[in-house]
Amino acid sequence: MAIVSPKVQTTRHRIKGILNDKDYQVIFSDTPGIIEPKYKLHEKMMQAVKSSLEDADVALLLVDIKDELEQANEIFSSLSLKAPAIVVLTKTDLATKEAIQKAISFFSDKKYCKKVVEISALKNLGVDELL
């Protein structure tokens, strides 16, 4: 919502964005990425993630289509979410249909996953469905 960078861990604090429509309002809470804390800053960042998840009505779990799916699953499973989760496959314009279908199938049967949505922000594909 505020930072676009190829550098990991750019978001260090919870950032909120509000989407208003005539029929609804959505408050997005962008958190730091989920990592294994190695020092105090990482610990604080993970506290921000955990408190955001406690407040959420729905969790959007973003995974780059090129990332290792099993590794993402381990991270998502470890969150012990109380809110329903939508797995958002990002950068799908860079992947084959087979890779996208494989990822959809992989996440669809996970306990935490209520829905899988594929998007390409660059090409504005799937964004309306996600909203």
Sequence and secondary structure as in RCSB ss.txt:
>XXXX:A:sequence
MAIVSPKVQTTRHRIKGILNDKDYQVIFSDTPGIIEPKYKLHEKMMQAVKSSLEDADVALLLVDIKDELEQANEI
FSSLSLKAPAIVVLTKTDLATKEAIQKAISFFSDKKYCKKVVEISALKNLGVDELL
>XXXX:A:secstr
     SSTT   S EEEEEE SS EEEEEE        SHHHHHHHHHHHHHHHH SSEEEEEETTS HHHHHHH
HHHT  SS EEEEEE GGGS HHHHHHHHHHHHTSTTEEEEEE BTTTTBSHHHH 
